[in-house]
Amino acid sequence: MAGSIMFTVWIAGAAALALAYPPSFLWLPPTAIKWLLGILVFFMGTAAGPSDFYACLRKPRPFLINFVGCFAVAPALALGLARLACLPEPFLVGMVLVGGVNGGSSSNLFTLFVGGDVALSVLMTVTTTLSAVVCTPLVAKVCLGAIVPVDSWGILHSVMLPISLGVFASAARPDLCKRLQPVIPTLGLLIAVPIIGAVVAGSAQQILRAGVSLHASVLAFHVLAAGVGYTLAFASGLDERDRRTLTIEVAMKNSVLACVLAAAHFEDPE
Protein backbone atom coordinates (compact mmCIF):
# COMPACT_ATOMS: atom_id res chain seq x y z
CA MET A 1 0.00 0.00 0.00
CA ALA A 2 2.80 2.41 0.93
CA GLY A 3 4.50 1.71 -2.41
CA SER A 4 1.36 2.48 -4.41
CA ILE A 5 0.85 5.73 -2.46
CA MET A 6 4.42 6.84 -3.11
CA PHE A 7 4.06 5.92 -6.77
CA THR A 8 0.93 8.09 -7.01
CA VAL A 9 2.67 10.98 -5.25
CA TRP A 10 5.66 10.88 -7.60
CA ILE A 11 3.49 10.65 -10.73
CA ALA A 12 1.21 13.48 -9.58
CA GLY A 13 4.23 15.56 -8.64
CA ALA A 14 5.81 15.07 -12.07
CA ALA A 15 2.57 16.08 -13.80
CA ALA A 16 2.16 19.16 -11.59
CA LEU A 17 5.76 20.26 -12.18
CA ALA A 18 5.37 19.74 -15.94
CA LEU A 19 2.27 21.94 -15.96
CA ALA A 20 3.84 24.65 -13.81
CA TYR A 21 7.21 24.66 -15.58
CA PRO A 22 7.19 22.68 -18.88
CA PRO A 23 10.95 23.12 -19.59
CA SER A 24 11.65 20.85 -16.61
CA PHE A 25 10.72 17.88 -18.83
CA LEU A 26 10.84 19.19 -22.40
CA TRP A 27 14.49 18.15 -22.68
CA LEU A 28 13.29 14.56 -23.21
CA PRO A 29 12.75 14.02 -26.98
CA PRO A 30 9.89 11.88 -28.37
CA THR A 31 12.35 9.22 -29.52
CA ALA A 32 13.63 8.81 -25.97
CA ILE A 33 10.06 8.50 -24.69
CA LYS A 34 9.44 5.61 -27.11
CA TRP A 35 12.62 3.86 -25.97
CA LEU A 36 11.77 4.35 -22.31
CA LEU A 37 8.29 2.93 -22.88
CA GLY A 38 9.84 -0.07 -24.60
CA ILE A 39 12.20 -0.63 -21.67
CA LEU A 40 9.30 -0.32 -19.22
CA VAL A 41 7.25 -2.88 -21.15
CA PHE A 42 10.28 -5.20 -21.33
CA PHE A 43 10.69 -5.15 -17.55
CA MET A 44 7.00 -5.92 -17.11
CA GLY A 45 7.45 -8.92 -19.40
CA THR A 46 10.19 -10.25 -17.13
CA ALA A 47 8.03 -9.85 -14.01
CA ALA A 48 6.28 -13.19 -14.55
CA GLY A 49 7.46 -16.57 -15.76
CA PRO A 50 5.95 -18.80 -18.47
CA SER A 51 4.07 -20.83 -15.84
CA ASP A 52 2.31 -17.65 -14.69
CA PHE A 53 1.17 -16.92 -18.24
CA TYR A 54 -0.04 -20.49 -18.76
CA ALA A 55 -2.07 -20.22 -15.55
CA CYS A 56 -3.68 -16.99 -16.78
CA LEU A 57 -4.63 -18.53 -20.12
CA ARG A 58 -6.61 -21.22 -18.29
CA LYS A 59 -9.07 -18.62 -16.94
CA PRO A 60 -10.83 -16.87 -19.85
CA ARG A 61 -13.34 -14.83 -17.80
CA PRO A 62 -10.99 -11.91 -17.01
CA PHE A 63 -10.06 -11.56 -20.68
CA LEU A 64 -13.70 -11.47 -21.78
CA ILE A 65 -14.57 -8.87 -19.12
CA ASN A 66 -11.57 -6.75 -20.08
CA PHE A 67 -12.44 -6.94 -23.78
CA VAL A 68 -16.01 -5.78 -23.14
CA GLY A 69 -14.80 -3.09 -20.75
CA CYS A 70 -12.13 -1.83 -23.13
CA PHE A 71 -14.06 -1.71 -26.41
CA ALA A 72 -17.71 -1.37 -25.33
CA VAL A 73 -18.07 0.10 -21.84
CA ALA A 74 -15.18 2.60 -22.02
CA PRO A 75 -16.16 4.15 -25.40
CA ALA A 76 -19.80 4.39 -24.28
CA LEU A 77 -18.73 6.10 -21.05
CA ALA A 78 -16.48 8.52 -22.94
CA LEU A 79 -19.19 9.44 -25.45
CA GLY A 80 -21.85 9.79 -22.76
CA LEU A 81 -19.72 12.02 -20.55
CA ALA A 82 -18.68 14.19 -23.50
CA ARG A 83 -22.32 14.65 -24.51
CA LEU A 84 -23.38 15.30 -20.92
CA ALA A 85 -20.72 18.00 -20.51
CA CYS A 86 -21.59 19.51 -23.93
CA LEU A 87 -17.93 19.36 -24.93
CA PRO A 88 -16.92 20.90 -28.28
CA GLU A 89 -16.55 18.45 -31.14
CA PRO A 90 -12.72 18.22 -30.98
CA PHE A 91 -12.84 17.34 -27.27
CA LEU A 92 -15.62 14.81 -27.88
CA VAL A 93 -13.52 13.16 -30.58
CA GLY A 94 -10.54 13.00 -28.24
CA MET A 95 -12.63 11.47 -25.44
CA VAL A 96 -14.08 8.79 -27.71
CA LEU A 97 -10.68 7.90 -29.17
CA VAL A 98 -9.18 7.53 -25.69
CA GLY A 99 -12.14 5.37 -24.71
CA GLY A 100 -11.87 3.19 -27.80
CA VAL A 101 -8.18 2.34 -27.89
CA ASN A 102 -6.42 -0.59 -26.25
CA GLY A 103 -5.06 -0.74 -22.72
CA GLY A 104 -1.96 1.33 -22.03
CA SER A 105 1.45 -0.27 -21.53
CA SER A 106 1.95 1.50 -18.21
CA SER A 107 -1.07 -0.38 -16.82
CA ASN A 108 1.30 -3.27 -16.14
CA LEU A 109 3.41 -1.09 -13.86
CA PHE A 110 0.36 0.26 -12.04
CA THR A 111 -0.88 -3.32 -11.59
CA LEU A 112 2.43 -4.23 -10.01
CA PHE A 113 2.17 -1.34 -7.54
CA VAL A 114 -1.43 -2.11 -6.47
CA GLY A 115 -0.76 -5.80 -5.90
CA GLY A 116 -2.50 -7.14 -9.00
CA ASP A 117 -1.54 -10.05 -11.24
CA VAL A 118 1.23 -8.74 -13.51
CA ALA A 119 1.16 -11.75 -15.83
CA LEU A 120 -2.59 -11.34 -16.31
CA SER A 121 -2.14 -7.60 -16.88
CA VAL A 122 0.52 -8.19 -19.53
CA LEU A 123 -1.63 -10.73 -21.36
CA MET A 124 -4.64 -8.41 -21.21
CA THR A 125 -2.54 -5.61 -22.69
CA VAL A 126 -1.41 -7.96 -25.46
CA THR A 127 -4.95 -9.10 -26.31
CA THR A 128 -6.45 -5.61 -26.39
CA THR A 129 -3.45 -4.32 -28.35
CA LEU A 130 -3.95 -6.96 -31.04
CA SER A 131 -7.72 -6.41 -30.99
CA ALA A 132 -7.32 -2.64 -31.38
CA VAL A 133 -6.35 -3.08 -35.03
CA VAL A 134 -9.97 -4.06 -35.74
CA CYS A 135 -11.94 -2.81 -32.72
CA THR A 136 -10.70 0.79 -32.51
CA PRO A 137 -11.68 1.63 -36.11
CA LEU A 138 -15.05 -0.02 -35.44
CA VAL A 139 -15.59 2.10 -32.30
CA ALA A 140 -14.67 5.26 -34.22
CA LYS A 141 -17.06 4.35 -37.04
CA VAL A 142 -19.98 3.66 -34.66
CA CYS A 143 -19.40 6.65 -32.35
CA LEU A 144 -17.91 9.23 -34.70
CA GLY A 145 -18.87 8.09 -38.18
CA ALA A 146 -15.20 8.14 -39.22
CA ILE A 147 -12.73 5.54 -40.44
CA VAL A 148 -9.48 5.60 -38.45
CA PRO A 149 -7.12 2.81 -39.56
CA VAL A 150 -4.69 1.69 -36.87
CA ASP A 151 -1.00 1.14 -37.63
CA SER A 152 -0.70 -2.58 -36.88
CA TRP A 153 3.07 -2.63 -37.46
CA GLY A 154 3.59 0.29 -35.11
CA ILE A 155 1.61 -1.52 -32.41
CA LEU A 156 3.55 -4.73 -32.92
CA HIS A 157 7.01 -3.25 -32.60
CA SER A 158 6.18 -0.78 -29.83
CA VAL A 159 4.30 -3.17 -27.53
CA MET A 160 4.50 -6.78 -28.68
CA LEU A 161 8.25 -6.83 -29.33
CA PRO A 162 9.43 -5.59 -25.90
CA ILE A 163 6.85 -7.74 -24.08
CA SER A 164 7.94 -10.80 -26.06
CA LEU A 165 11.60 -10.10 -25.32
CA GLY A 166 10.80 -9.74 -21.62
CA VAL A 167 8.90 -13.04 -21.52
CA PHE A 168 11.73 -14.73 -23.44
CA ALA A 169 14.29 -13.38 -20.97
CA SER A 170 12.18 -14.67 -18.09
CA ALA A 171 12.10 -18.13 -19.67
CA ALA A 172 15.76 -18.18 -20.69
CA ARG A 173 17.24 -16.70 -17.50
CA PRO A 174 14.67 -17.15 -14.71
CA ASP A 175 17.37 -16.87 -12.03
CA LEU A 176 18.54 -13.47 -13.27
CA CYS A 177 14.99 -12.16 -13.75
CA LYS A 178 14.06 -13.34 -10.27
CA ARG A 179 16.95 -11.35 -8.78
CA LEU A 180 15.72 -8.29 -10.69
CA GLN A 181 12.18 -8.45 -9.29
CA PRO A 182 12.82 -6.50 -6.05
CA VAL A 183 14.17 -3.49 -8.00
CA ILE A 184 11.64 -3.51 -10.87
CA PRO A 185 9.15 -1.24 -9.03
CA THR A 186 11.90 1.33 -8.46
CA LEU A 187 13.13 1.05 -12.05
CA GLY A 188 9.57 1.37 -13.29
CA LEU A 189 9.05 4.52 -11.25
CA LEU A 190 12.31 6.05 -12.50
CA ILE A 191 11.18 5.40 -16.07
CA ALA A 192 7.54 6.43 -15.63
CA VAL A 193 8.19 9.81 -13.98
CA PRO A 194 10.12 11.41 -16.89
CA ILE A 195 7.76 9.86 -19.46
CA ILE A 196 4.66 11.31 -17.82
CA GLY A 197 6.40 14.61 -17.15
CA ALA A 198 7.48 14.93 -20.79
CA VAL A 199 4.04 14.03 -22.16
CA VAL A 200 2.29 16.55 -19.88
CA ALA A 201 4.91 19.25 -20.54
CA GLY A 202 4.47 18.84 -24.29
CA SER A 203 0.75 19.62 -23.99
CA ALA A 204 0.85 21.93 -20.97
CA GLN A 205 -0.67 24.94 -22.71
CA GLN A 206 -3.51 22.92 -24.23
CA ILE A 207 -4.24 21.28 -20.87
CA LEU A 208 -4.36 24.62 -19.07
CA ARG A 209 -6.60 26.12 -21.77
CA ALA A 210 -8.99 23.18 -21.89
CA GLY A 211 -11.22 24.29 -19.05
CA VAL A 212 -12.92 22.63 -16.12
CA SER A 213 -15.54 20.78 -18.18
CA LEU A 214 -12.94 18.75 -20.08
CA HIS A 215 -10.83 18.09 -16.98
CA ALA A 216 -13.90 16.94 -15.04
CA SER A 217 -15.03 14.72 -17.93
CA VAL A 218 -11.64 13.04 -18.27
CA LEU A 219 -11.39 12.47 -14.51
CA ALA A 220 -14.94 11.10 -14.38
CA PHE A 221 -14.21 8.80 -17.31
CA HIS A 222 -11.24 7.12 -15.63
CA VAL A 223 -12.93 6.89 -12.23
CA LEU A 224 -16.11 5.40 -13.69
CA ALA A 225 -14.18 3.03 -15.97
CA ALA A 226 -12.21 1.78 -12.97
CA GLY A 227 -15.44 1.37 -11.01
CA VAL A 228 -17.09 -0.57 -13.82
CA GLY A 229 -14.02 -2.79 -14.19
CA TYR A 230 -14.00 -3.63 -10.48
CA THR A 231 -17.78 -4.16 -10.38
CA LEU A 232 -17.76 -6.53 -13.36
CA ALA A 233 -14.85 -8.47 -11.87
CA PHE A 234 -16.60 -8.69 -8.49
CA ALA A 235 -19.90 -9.80 -10.07
CA SER A 236 -18.03 -12.50 -12.00
CA GLY A 237 -16.61 -13.98 -8.82
CA LEU A 238 -12.97 -13.12 -9.49
CA ASP A 239 -10.58 -12.89 -6.55
CA GLU A 240 -9.29 -9.57 -5.21
CA ARG A 241 -6.00 -9.78 -7.10
CA ASP A 242 -7.79 -10.21 -10.43
CA ARG A 243 -10.28 -7.46 -9.53
CA ARG A 244 -7.45 -4.99 -9.02
CA THR A 245 -5.90 -6.05 -12.31
CA LEU A 246 -9.15 -5.56 -14.22
CA THR A 247 -9.76 -2.21 -12.54
CA ILE A 248 -6.43 -0.91 -13.85
CA GLU A 249 -6.76 -2.48 -17.30
CA VAL A 250 -10.23 -1.08 -18.03
CA ALA A 251 -9.38 2.40 -16.73
CA MET A 252 -5.92 2.92 -18.25
CA LYS A 253 -5.78 3.55 -21.98
CA ASN A 254 -3.18 3.92 -24.71
CA SER A 255 -3.50 7.70 -24.92
CA VAL A 256 -0.47 7.92 -27.23
CA LEU A 257 -2.32 5.92 -29.89
CA ALA A 258 -5.42 8.08 -29.38
CA CYS A 259 -3.33 11.23 -29.95
CA VAL A 260 -1.80 9.78 -33.11
CA LEU A 261 -5.24 8.86 -34.50
CA ALA A 262 -6.67 12.27 -33.65
CA ALA A 263 -3.81 14.09 -35.34
CA ALA A 264 -3.93 11.87 -38.43
CA HIS A 265 -7.68 11.76 -39.07
CA PHE A 266 -9.30 14.86 -37.57
CA GLU A 267 -8.76 18.55 -38.29
CA ASP A 268 -8.63 19.83 -34.72
CA PRO A 269 -7.45 17.09 -32.31
CA GLU A 270 -7.11 19.32 -29.24
C-alpha positions as CSV (number, residue, x, y, z in Angstrom):
1,M,0.0,0.0,0.0
2,A,2.8,2.4,0.9
3,G,4.5,1.7,-2.4
4,S,1.4,2.5,-4.4
5,I,0.8,5.7,-2.5
6,M,4.4,6.8,-3.1
7,F,4.1,5.9,-6.8
8,T,0.9,8.1,-7.0
9,V,2.7,11.0,-5.2
10,W,5.7,10.9,-7.6
11,I,3.5,10.7,-10.7
12,A,1.2,13.5,-9.6
13,G,4.2,15.6,-8.6
14,A,5.8,15.1,-12.1
15,A,2.6,16.1,-13.8
16,A,2.2,19.2,-11.6
17,L,5.8,20.3,-12.2
18,A,5.4,19.7,-15.9
19,L,2.3,21.9,-16.0
20,A,3.8,24.6,-13.8
21,Y,7.2,24.7,-15.6
22,P,7.2,22.7,-18.9
23,P,11.0,23.1,-19.6
24,S,11.7,20.9,-16.6
25,F,10.7,17.9,-18.8
26,L,10.8,19.2,-22.4
27,W,14.5,18.1,-22.7
28,L,13.3,14.6,-23.2
29,P,12.8,14.0,-27.0
30,P,9.9,11.9,-28.4
31,T,12.4,9.2,-29.5
32,A,13.6,8.8,-26.0
33,I,10.1,8.5,-24.7
34,K,9.4,5.6,-27.1
35,W,12.6,3.9,-26.0
36,L,11.8,4.4,-22.3
37,L,8.3,2.9,-22.9
38,G,9.8,-0.1,-24.6
39,I,12.2,-0.6,-21.7
40,L,9.3,-0.3,-19.2
41,V,7.2,-2.9,-21.1
42,F,10.3,-5.2,-21.3
43,F,10.7,-5.2,-17.5
44,M,7.0,-5.9,-17.1
45,G,7.5,-8.9,-19.4
46,T,10.2,-10.3,-17.1
47,A,8.0,-9.9,-14.0
48,A,6.3,-13.2,-14.5
49,G,7.5,-16.6,-15.8
50,P,5.9,-18.8,-18.5
51,S,4.1,-20.8,-15.8
52,D,2.3,-17.7,-14.7
53,F,1.2,-16.9,-18.2
54,Y,0.0,-20.5,-18.8
55,A,-2.1,-20.2,-15.6
56,C,-3.7,-17.0,-16.8
57,L,-4.6,-18.5,-20.1
58,R,-6.6,-21.2,-18.3
59,K,-9.1,-18.6,-16.9
60,P,-10.8,-16.9,-19.8
61,R,-13.3,-14.8,-17.8
62,P,-11.0,-11.9,-17.0
63,F,-10.1,-11.6,-20.7
64,L,-13.7,-11.5,-21.8
65,I,-14.6,-8.9,-19.1
66,N,-11.6,-6.8,-20.1
67,F,-12.4,-6.9,-23.8
68,V,-16.0,-5.8,-23.1
69,G,-14.8,-3.1,-20.7
70,C,-12.1,-1.8,-23.1
71,F,-14.1,-1.7,-26.4
72,A,-17.7,-1.4,-25.3
73,V,-18.1,0.1,-21.8
74,A,-15.2,2.6,-22.0
75,P,-16.2,4.1,-25.4
76,A,-19.8,4.4,-24.3
77,L,-18.7,6.1,-21.1
78,A,-16.5,8.5,-22.9
79,L,-19.2,9.4,-25.5
80,G,-21.9,9.8,-22.8
81,L,-19.7,12.0,-20.5
82,A,-18.7,14.2,-23.5
83,R,-22.3,14.7,-24.5
84,L,-23.4,15.3,-20.9
85,A,-20.7,18.0,-20.5
86,C,-21.6,19.5,-23.9
87,L,-17.9,19.4,-24.9
88,P,-16.9,20.9,-28.3
89,E,-16.5,18.4,-31.1
90,P,-12.7,18.2,-31.0
91,F,-12.8,17.3,-27.3
92,L,-15.6,14.8,-27.9
93,V,-13.5,13.2,-30.6
94,G,-10.5,13.0,-28.2
95,M,-12.6,11.5,-25.4
96,V,-14.1,8.8,-27.7
97,L,-10.7,7.9,-29.2
98,V,-9.2,7.5,-25.7
99,G,-12.1,5.4,-24.7
100,G,-11.9,3.2,-27.8
101,V,-8.2,2.3,-27.9
102,N,-6.4,-0.6,-26.2
103,G,-5.1,-0.7,-22.7
104,G,-2.0,1.3,-22.0
105,S,1.4,-0.3,-21.5
106,S,1.9,1.5,-18.2
107,S,-1.1,-0.4,-16.8
108,N,1.3,-3.3,-16.1
109,L,3.4,-1.1,-13.9
110,F,0.4,0.3,-12.0
111,T,-0.9,-3.3,-11.6
112,L,2.4,-4.2,-10.0
113,F,2.2,-1.3,-7.5
114,V,-1.4,-2.1,-6.5
115,G,-0.8,-5.8,-5.9
116,G,-2.5,-7.1,-9.0
117,D,-1.5,-10.0,-11.2
118,V,1.2,-8.7,-13.5
119,A,1.2,-11.7,-15.8
120,L,-2.6,-11.3,-16.3
121,S,-2.1,-7.6,-16.9
122,V,0.5,-8.2,-19.5
123,L,-1.6,-10.7,-21.4
124,M,-4.6,-8.4,-21.2
125,T,-2.5,-5.6,-22.7
126,V,-1.4,-8.0,-25.5
127,T,-4.9,-9.1,-26.3
128,T,-6.5,-5.6,-26.4
129,T,-3.5,-4.3,-28.4
130,L,-4.0,-7.0,-31.0
131,S,-7.7,-6.4,-31.0
132,A,-7.3,-2.6,-31.4
133,V,-6.3,-3.1,-35.0
134,V,-10.0,-4.1,-35.7
135,C,-11.9,-2.8,-32.7
136,T,-10.7,0.8,-32.5
137,P,-11.7,1.6,-36.1
138,L,-15.1,0.0,-35.4
139,V,-15.6,2.1,-32.3
140,A,-14.7,5.3,-34.2
141,K,-17.1,4.3,-37.0
142,V,-20.0,3.7,-34.7
143,C,-19.4,6.7,-32.3
144,L,-17.9,9.2,-34.7
145,G,-18.9,8.1,-38.2
146,A,-15.2,8.1,-39.2
147,I,-12.7,5.5,-40.4
148,V,-9.5,5.6,-38.5
149,P,-7.1,2.8,-39.6
150,V,-4.7,1.7,-36.9
151,D,-1.0,1.1,-37.6
152,S,-0.7,-2.6,-36.9
153,W,3.1,-2.6,-37.5
154,G,3.6,0.3,-35.1
155,I,1.6,-1.5,-32.4
156,L,3.5,-4.7,-32.9
157,H,7.0,-3.3,-32.6
158,S,6.2,-0.8,-29.8
159,V,4.3,-3.2,-27.5
160,M,4.5,-6.8,-28.7
161,L,8.3,-6.8,-29.3
162,P,9.4,-5.6,-25.9
163,I,6.9,-7.7,-24.1
164,S,7.9,-10.8,-26.1
165,L,11.6,-10.1,-25.3
166,G,10.8,-9.7,-21.6
167,V,8.9,-13.0,-21.5
168,F,11.7,-14.7,-23.4
169,A,14.3,-13.4,-21.0
170,S,12.2,-14.7,-18.1
171,A,12.1,-18.1,-19.7
172,A,15.8,-18.2,-20.7
173,R,17.2,-16.7,-17.5
174,P,14.7,-17.1,-14.7
175,D,17.4,-16.9,-12.0
176,L,18.5,-13.5,-13.3
177,C,15.0,-12.2,-13.7
178,K,14.1,-13.3,-10.3
179,R,16.9,-11.3,-8.8
180,L,15.7,-8.3,-10.7
181,Q,12.2,-8.5,-9.3
182,P,12.8,-6.5,-6.1
183,V,14.2,-3.5,-8.0
184,I,11.6,-3.5,-10.9
185,P,9.1,-1.2,-9.0
186,T,11.9,1.3,-8.5
187,L,13.1,1.0,-12.1
188,G,9.6,1.4,-13.3
189,L,9.0,4.5,-11.2
190,L,12.3,6.0,-12.5
191,I,11.2,5.4,-16.1
192,A,7.5,6.4,-15.6
193,V,8.2,9.8,-14.0
194,P,10.1,11.4,-16.9
195,I,7.8,9.9,-19.5
196,I,4.7,11.3,-17.8
197,G,6.4,14.6,-17.2
198,A,7.5,14.9,-20.8
199,V,4.0,14.0,-22.2
200,V,2.3,16.5,-19.9
201,A,4.9,19.2,-20.5
202,G,4.5,18.8,-24.3
203,S,0.7,19.6,-24.0
204,A,0.8,21.9,-21.0
205,Q,-0.7,24.9,-22.7
206,Q,-3.5,22.9,-24.2
207,I,-4.2,21.3,-20.9
208,L,-4.4,24.6,-19.1
209,R,-6.6,26.1,-21.8
210,A,-9.0,23.2,-21.9
211,G,-11.2,24.3,-19.0
212,V,-12.9,22.6,-16.1
213,S,-15.5,20.8,-18.2
214,L,-12.9,18.7,-20.1
215,H,-10.8,18.1,-17.0
216,A,-13.9,16.9,-15.0
217,S,-15.0,14.7,-17.9
218,V,-11.6,13.0,-18.3
219,L,-11.4,12.5,-14.5
220,A,-14.9,11.1,-14.4
221,F,-14.2,8.8,-17.3
222,H,-11.2,7.1,-15.6
223,V,-12.9,6.9,-12.2
224,L,-16.1,5.4,-13.7
225,A,-14.2,3.0,-16.0
226,A,-12.2,1.8,-13.0
227,G,-15.4,1.4,-11.0
228,V,-17.1,-0.6,-13.8
229,G,-14.0,-2.8,-14.2
230,Y,-14.0,-3.6,-10.5
231,T,-17.8,-4.2,-10.4
232,L,-17.8,-6.5,-13.4
233,A,-14.8,-8.5,-11.9
234,F,-16.6,-8.7,-8.5
235,A,-19.9,-9.8,-10.1
236,S,-18.0,-12.5,-12.0
237,G,-16.6,-14.0,-8.8
238,L,-13.0,-13.1,-9.5
239,D,-10.6,-12.9,-6.6
240,E,-9.3,-9.6,-5.2
241,R,-6.0,-9.8,-7.1
242,D,-7.8,-10.2,-10.4
243,R,-10.3,-7.5,-9.5
244,R,-7.5,-5.0,-9.0
245,T,-5.9,-6.0,-12.3
246,L,-9.2,-5.6,-14.2
247,T,-9.8,-2.2,-12.5
248,I,-6.4,-0.9,-13.9
249,E,-6.8,-2.5,-17.3
250,V,-10.2,-1.1,-18.0
251,A,-9.4,2.4,-16.7
252,M,-5.9,2.9,-18.2
253,K,-5.8,3.6,-22.0
254,N,-3.2,3.9,-24.7
255,S,-3.5,7.7,-24.9
256,V,-0.5,7.9,-27.2
257,L,-2.3,5.9,-29.9
258,A,-5.4,8.1,-29.4
259,C,-3.3,11.2,-30.0
260,V,-1.8,9.8,-33.1
261,L,-5.2,8.9,-34.5
262,A,-6.7,12.3,-33.6
263,A,-3.8,14.1,-35.3
264,A,-3.9,11.9,-38.4
265,H,-7.7,11.8,-39.1
266,F,-9.3,14.9,-37.6
267,E,-8.8,18.6,-38.3
268,D,-8.6,19.8,-34.7
269,P,-7.4,17.1,-32.3
270,E,-7.1,19.3,-29.2
